């Protein structure tokens, strides 16, 4: 039953974010509102229903920390590729270790 609810809620929220993205300019920016926000909202809604608000709050904080780590990963990849001339595959694979370290450090620092 949870999968059906997740599918329906996720589909509805994806559609709402797609409408929002259609209004935004430039269109390349609109892709940010594709799947991730809707999946996060659907997951948090189901978590609140099944595990309670306190657990969902912890999960939401973890999502935000993961987003910060992902942003720093993307910035590191952009720097390596754009400024240092490193090829895309080695830069992105190499930065995975950096992403993991950042994510673990943020989790340790914030969610102790």
PEQUI-V267870 format. One record per backbone hydrogen bond with DSSP energy under -1.0 kcal/mol. CO is the residue of the C=O (numbers start at 1). NH is the residue of the N-H. E is the energy in kcal/mol with one decimal. If there is no record, write none. Layout:
# PEQUI-V267870
CO,NH,E / CO,NH,E
This chain:
# PEQUI-V267870
1,5,-2.3 / 2,6,-3.0 / 3,7,-2.5 / 4,8,-2.6 / 5,9,-3.1 / 6,10,-2.6 / 7,11,-2.4 / 8,12,-2.4 / 9,13,-2.7 / 10,14,-2.8 / 11,15,-2.1 / 12,16,-2.0 / 13,17,-2.7 / 14,18,-2.4 / 15,19,-2.1 / 16,20,-2.1 / 17,21,-2.8 / 18,22,-1.9 / 20,24,-1.1 / 29,32,-1.6 / 30,33,-1.8 / 31,34,-1.7 / 35,39,-2.6 / 36,40,-2.4 / 37,41,-2.4 / 38,42,-2.4 / 39,43,-2.7 / 40,44,-2.6 / 41,45,-2.4 / 42,46,-2.3 / 43,47,-2.4 / 44,48,-2.5 / 45,49,-1.9 / 46,50,-2.4 / 47,51,-3.4 / 47,52,-1.2 / 52,56,-1.8 / 53,57,-2.4 / 54,58,-1.7 / 55,59,-2.2 / 56,60,-2.6 / 57,61,-2.3 / 58,62,-2.1 / 59,63,-2.1 / 60,64,-2.1 / 61,65,-2.3 / 62,66,-2.3 / 63,67,-2.0 / 64,68,-2.0 / 65,69,-2.4 / 66,70,-2.3 / 67,71,-2.4 / 68,72,-2.3 / 69,73,-2.2 / 70,74,-2.6 / 71,75,-2.3 / 72,76,-2.4 / 73,77,-2.5 / 74,78,-2.6 / 75,79,-2.4 / 76,80,-2.6 / 77,81,-2.7 / 78,82,-2.9 / 79,83,-2.3 / 79,84,-1.4 / 80,86,-2.5 / 87,91,-2.0 / 88,92,-2.8 / 89,93,-2.6 / 90,94,-2.6 / 91,95,-2.2 / 95,99,-2.8 / 96,100,-2.5 / 97,101,-2.4 / 98,102,-2.6 / 99,103,-2.9 / 100,104,-2.6 / 101,105,-2.6 / 102,106,-2.8 / 103,107,-2.4 / 104,108,-2.7 / 105,109,-2.6 / 106,110,-2.8 / 107,111,-2.0
